[in-house]
Amino acid sequence: MLLMLCVYVCFTFLDTSSKYLVLAGVSALIVAWTRFAVHVLLVGLFLRGWREPRRFRANNLPAHILRGCMLFGSTMFNILALKTLQLAETTSIYFFGPMVITALAGPLLGEWAGWRRWLAILTGFVGVLIITRPGVGVFGIGHLFALGSMLSNSFYVMMTRRMSATETSESLILFSALAPSVLLAPMLAFSPALPHGGIQWFVVLMLGVFGAGGHYLLVRAYRLATTTQLAPFPYSQMVWMIISGWMIFHQFPDRWTLLGAAIIVASGLYIIHREHRLRVRNSASLDTEAEALAKKL
């Protein structure tokens, strides 16, 4: 649980640094590409890929590339959204992602949601509408980018679920950053807005450290605790984002953003609770069936 708290501190630093750089005039493409390139270097260094290269073997390379593009899309849209939105706003919309995943898991993965979870999804959507407030002059291009980031990440997560059955953890970590780093390298020549000065270059390089460090701690956390135990902790990022936005950019979310965020978080926590109860019920049902079969035999 402590590792999970550290994970979302890292991700808060990642978003805060990205916002600082794009507001300073650095190209969003440069920011995103550097984040992935440094990530690749750190993964190769700390996982010592030269010793056991088979751990990084891709069984389905096209799927890895597509998944990497989904992660890049999520990152790029998020960076563009941070140009005009507060940290808390982008995070609030991002938290709607688990509800989108629950909705799409039925047709795409065969994991259908019941009416209670659908009600929670609709409630979370109300929270998104409260934050964006379309039709009252609040909804802008930044909100559109934030929604694009959330949707891209949702497809990234669903691909991760499906690919985790056939691909190694090391390959999933590596190719998610390697694919966009390689595919987008030729486009860097069209992004002349480079960092200026030592501080900006240092912040750019630290993007990869925050990103790779956060994902590494995430893997360690899931090795020490169950998914159910750790499921609520991503919402702790809202606290760090509000603090960071207030301290670094002197921005504090308005009451509508806080209200929408509270609704989205409550809906997400309910879905987590409901899925946990269903898993417990299914497990108990399987145990009962096994016991009855054993008595017959």
Secondary structure, DSSP 8 states (H G I E B T S, - for coil): -HHHHHHHHHHHHHHHHHHHHHHTT--HHHHHHHHHHHHHHHHHHHTTTTT-GGGG--SSHHHHHHHHHHHHHHHHHHHHHHTTS-HHHHHHHHTTHHHHHHHHHHHHHS----HHHHHHHHHHHHHHHHHH-TTTT---HHHHHHHHHHHHHHHHHHHHHHHTTTS-HHHHHHHHHHHHHHHHGGGGGG------HHHHHHHHHHHHHHHHHHHHHHHHHHHHS-HHHHTTGGGGHHHHHHHHHHHHH-----HHHHHHHHHHHHHHHHHHHHHHHHHHHHHHHHHHHHHHHHHH-
